[in-house]
Amino acid sequence: MIATGLLGNASYEAHRLNESHIKELMTLQLEVVEALEDKAILQPLDEEELRFILSGHGVMIGVFVEGKLIAFRALLQPELDEEHLGYDIGLSTEAELKQVLYQEISNVHPAYRGYGLQRTMADIIMQQVDLTKFSVVCATVMPGNIASLKDKFSQGMHVVALKLKYGGKLRYVFMKDLMREGNATWQQEQFVSMDDTAGQQQLLNNGFVGRAMKKTGDNWLVHYVK
């Protein structure tokens, strides 16, 4: 057990997961997808992908209430291929790429939403990272996936690219330098509509990074700074 807490009146335990939990993970993913109005938002991991992470290629934690898995979160140590997010954040050498972890899938059972469990799990799993081996965490998020975008910004991650990934899917690329904490300062800032792909890409190409987002009317704006 690595953490305990309360979800309303229910107490929970957080544990590091292993391959014996795969069946429970598959079941929970199905329950989460079934409850989604837009099922395209979440791409569940298949058994092979789960087994890859759990067999030593990352970290996965699970939250249990009365012995039942109700949430999990994963970090993946990715293979070194041409899609590696390290290239998107400016890394180039094999040694640098091997220090990158990906924030992978995060699932919470519909019955336990509203307790900030995504953020709680983020804090817990980051405490499990071996900082002697890893120095950067990256993630990709689909524009319009507001919950996931809020999750990444709340952890102090920032947008460094907006580009086509995974066979032509538009994605924000997020990163966080685990070796550098503290509040960043900037001289320039702009708010750009999340729908303005070209405008955001131009700012990113000019050295801006996305630090936050806010809603104005029906429009979500991304806060870019330099």
C-alpha positions in Angstrom: 0.0 0.0 0.0 1.4 3.4 -0.9 -1.5 5.8 0.1 -4.9 6.0 1.8 -7.6 8.5 1.9 -11.4 9.2 1.7 -13.8 9.5 -1.2 -16.8 11.0 0.5 -17.5 8.5 3.3 -15.6 5.7 1.6 -12.1 5.0 2.5 -9.6 3.9 -0.2 -6.2 2.3 -0.5 -3.7 3.0 -3.3 -1.4 0.2 -4.4 1.2 -0.3 -7.1 -0.3 -2.8 -9.6 1.2 -5.8 -11.3 0.2 -8.4 -13.9 -2.2 -10.1 -11.6 -4.5 -7.1 -11.8 -5.0 -7.2 -15.6 -8.5 -8.7 -15.5 -9.7 -6.1 -13.0 -8.1 -3.3 -15.2 -9.9 -4.6 -18.3 -13.2 -4.7 -16.5 -12.8 -1.2 -15.1 -11.9 0.2 -18.5 -15.1 -1.3 -20.0 -17.2 0.3 -17.3 -15.6 3.7 -17.8 -16.1 3.6 -21.6 -19.7 2.5 -21.3 -20.5 5.6 -19.2 -18.9 8.0 -21.7 -21.2 10.1 -24.0 -18.4 10.5 -26.5 -16.6 7.1 -26.5 -13.9 8.4 -28.9 -12.4 10.5 -26.1 -10.9 7.4 -24.4 -8.8 4.8 -26.1 -8.6 1.8 -23.6 -5.4 -0.1 -23.4 -5.6 -3.7 -24.5 -4.2 -6.6 -22.5 -0.9 -6.6 -24.3 -0.4 -2.9 -23.6 -1.3 -3.3 -20.0 1.0 -6.3 -19.6 3.9 -4.3 -21.2 3.6 -1.5 -18.6 3.1 -3.9 -15.7 6.1 -6.1 -16.7 8.6 -3.3 -15.9 8.1 -0.7 -18.6 6.6 2.0 -16.4 4.5 2.4 -13.3 0.8 1.7 -12.7 -1.2 2.5 -9.5 -4.7 1.4 -8.6 -7.2 2.8 -6.1 -9.3 0.2 -4.2 -12.5 0.7 -2.2 -13.5 -2.4 -0.1 -11.2 -4.5 -2.2 -12.6 -3.4 -5.6 -10.5 -1.5 -8.2 -12.3 1.8 -8.8 -9.5 3.8 -10.5 -6.0 3.5 -12.0 -3.3 5.7 -13.5 -0.3 4.7 -15.6 3.1 6.0 -16.6 4.8 4.3 -19.5 8.5 4.0 -20.4 8.1 4.1 -24.2 10.0 2.2 -26.8 12.5 4.3 -28.8 10.7 4.8 -32.2 10.1 7.6 -34.6 6.9 8.7 -32.8 8.8 9.2 -29.5 7.5 12.4 -27.9 11.0 13.3 -26.8 11.7 14.4 -30.4 8.7 16.7 -30.2 10.1 18.5 -27.1 13.6 18.9 -28.6 15.5 15.9 -27.3 17.7 14.0 -29.7 20.1 11.5 -28.1 19.2 8.0 -27.0 20.4 8.8 -23.5 17.9 11.8 -23.3 15.0 9.8 -24.8 15.5 7.0 -22.2 14.8 9.6 -19.5 11.3 10.3 -20.7 8.1 8.8 -19.2 4.7 9.1 -20.8 1.6 9.9 -18.8 -0.7 7.1 -20.1 -4.3 6.3 -19.4 -6.1 7.4 -16.3 -9.6 5.9 -15.5 -12.0 6.6 -12.7 -15.2 4.5 -12.2 -18.3 6.7 -12.8 -19.5 6.2 -9.3 -16.4 7.9 -7.9 -16.1 11.0 -10.0 -16.2 14.4 -8.5 -13.7 13.7 -5.7 -10.6 15.0 -7.6 -9.3 11.4 -7.9 -7.5 12.1 -11.2 -5.3 14.7 -9.5 -4.9 12.6 -6.4 -3.6 9.7 -8.4 -1.3 12.0 -10.4 0.3 13.2 -7.1 0.6 9.6 -5.9 2.1 8.1 -9.0 4.7 10.9 -9.5 6.0 10.0 -6.0 6.7 6.5 -7.4 9.0 7.8 -10.2 12.7 7.0 -9.9 14.3 10.4 -10.5 17.7 8.9 -11.0 16.4 7.3 -14.2 13.7 9.7 -15.5 13.8 13.5 -15.8 10.8 14.4 -18.1 7.2 13.4 -18.3 5.3 13.8 -21.6 1.7 13.3 -22.7 -0.6 13.9 -25.7 -4.1 15.2 -25.5 -6.8 15.6 -28.1 -8.0 19.2 -28.5 -11.4 19.4 -27.0 -10.8 16.8 -24.3 -11.3 19.4 -21.6 -11.1 17.0 -18.6 -7.7 15.7 -19.7 -6.4 19.1 -20.6 -7.3 20.5 -17.2 -5.6 17.4 -15.6 -2.3 18.1 -17.4 -2.3 21.9 -16.7 -3.2 21.2 -13.0 0.0 19.2 -12.7 2.2 22.0 -14.0 2.7 20.4 -17.4 2.8 22.8 -20.4 2.0 22.5 -24.2 5.1 22.5 -26.4 3.6 21.4 -29.7 0.3 20.9 -31.5 0.7 18.5 -34.4 -0.5 15.4 -36.1 0.5 12.2 -34.3 -0.5 8.5 -34.4 -1.3 8.4 -38.1 -2.8 11.9 -38.6 -4.6 12.7 -35.3 -4.2 16.3 -34.0 -2.7 16.3 -30.5 -1.3 18.7 -28.0 2.1 17.5 -26.8 2.7 18.3 -23.1 5.8 18.0 -21.0 7.1 18.6 -17.5 10.7 18.8 -16.5 11.0 16.8 -13.2 14.3 18.4 -12.4 13.0 22.0 -12.5 10.4 23.1 -10.1 9.1 26.6 -9.3 7.1 29.3 -10.9 8.0 30.4 -14.4 8.2 34.0 -15.5 7.4 35.4 -18.9 7.5 38.7 -20.9 4.8 38.0 -23.4 1.4 36.3 -23.2 -1.5 35.6 -25.5 -4.9 33.9 -25.2 -5.8 31.9 -28.4 -8.9 29.9 -29.1 -8.5 26.2 -28.8 -10.2 26.0 -32.3 -7.5 28.1 -33.9 -5.0 25.4 -34.7 -2.8 27.5 -37.1 -2.6 30.4 -34.6 -1.5 28.1 -31.8 1.1 26.4 -34.0 2.5 29.8 -35.0 3.0 30.8 -31.4 4.6 27.4 -30.5 6.9 27.7 -33.5 7.9 31.2 -32.1 8.9 29.8 -28.7 5.7 30.2 -26.8 4.3 27.4 -24.5 0.8 26.8 -23.4 0.5 27.2 -19.6 -3.2 27.2 -18.8 -6.7 27.5 -20.3 -10.0 29.4 -19.5 -13.5 29.5 -20.8 -15.0 32.6 -22.3 -18.7 32.1 -23.2 -18.7 28.9 -25.2 -15.1 29.2 -26.2 -12.1 27.7 -24.6 -8.9 29.8 -24.7 -5.3 28.5 -24.2 -2.9 30.8 -22.4 0.4 31.0 -24.3 3.5 32.6 -22.7 7.1 33.3 -23.7 
